[in-house]
C-alpha cells in the first residue's frame, strides 16, 4: 500500500514538471487577437485621416461649398426625360415622384416647364 502511494506521488510530480514545459495553446490565439486588434486600430486611424482630408478638401472655402449645393439642386436631363415619359404613360404624380426619386413639387415644376416650352 505504501509503495502505491509513493508511485502515485512520483507520477503526479512527473506530470507537474511536464506541465511546465508544455506549450500553452492559448498564447498563439492571444497573439493573433492582438495582431488583429492592432491592425484594425491602424486601419481605423488611416480611414479617419483620409476622411479628415476629404472634409478639408470639400470645405476649403464657402465658394466651393455654395457651388456644390447649386449643382445638387439642379435636375439632370435624364431624370427630366424619365418624368416626361412617365407622365405621357398616364402615371400619377406620386408614382412618378417615387420612381424618379424626386419631390412632388419638382415633378410639377418639370411638367410645367415642359408644357410652357410646347406653347
Secondary structure, 3 states (H helix, E strand, C coil): CHHHHHHHHHHHHHHHHHHHHCCCHHHHHHHHHHHHHHHHHHHHHHHHHHHHHHHHHHCCCHHHHHHHHHHHHCCCHHHHHHHHHHHHCCCCHHHHHHHHCCCHHHHHHHHHHHHHHHC
